[in-house]
Amino acid sequence: MYELSVPVLIRGLGVLSHYMVRAAAFAETRGIDPAELADARLAADMLPLTGQIQRASDTAKNGVARLTGTQAPSFADTETTLAELKERLDKTIAYLETLTPEQFAGADERSIALPFRNVSAAMPGRAYLTQFMLPNFFFHVATAHGILRQRGLDIGKTDYLGGF
């Protein structure tokens, strides 16, 4: 469960952190207010880039906390700049790096309550990780990628996949 979660999440968060650096340089080079990128959305009813980054961070840190039965750090969702978003991503990665494979013992069968207000269901940890947590995480990573790409940042599939 550790191998299926922590390294995967760190990789995705690292890609997003790199995107924040590229987005800041892009804004400076093009004379764009970086706040325009932070507030950009794919559609009016979707979260802006700030919300996508915050949800990716929350999904990663809160998801592994549920799997390990531990407490995740709490972040206030007050980031408004690309630098603040990068800092949040880096703090999330630092938290994930403190976790050990031993903390995931029994996580595959641990009952995980679904984190929705109007749903009172639970699922085994393996199903939670593979059917909810990782798909939700990658939805936000891919949406952040799409927002930045739509705004003109020169990123593609190889950027999204990260280095090997």
Sequence and secondary structure as in RCSB ss.txt:
>XXXX:A:sequence
MYELSVPVLIRGLGVLSHYMVRAAAFAETRGIDPAELADARLAADMLPLTGQIQRASDTAKNGVARLTGTQAPSF
ADTETTLAELKERLDKTIAYLETLTPEQFAGADERSIALPFRNVSAAMPGRAYLTQFMLPNFFFHVATAHGILRQ
RGLDIGKTDYLGGF
>XXXX:A:secstr
 HHHHHHHHHHHHHHHHHHHHHHHHHHHHHT  HHHHHT  SSTTS  HHHHHHHHHHHHHHHHHHHHT      
 S   SHHHHHHHHHHHHHHHTT  GGGGTTTTTSEEE   TT   EEEHHHIIIIIIHHHHHHHHHHHHHHHHH
TT    HHHHH   
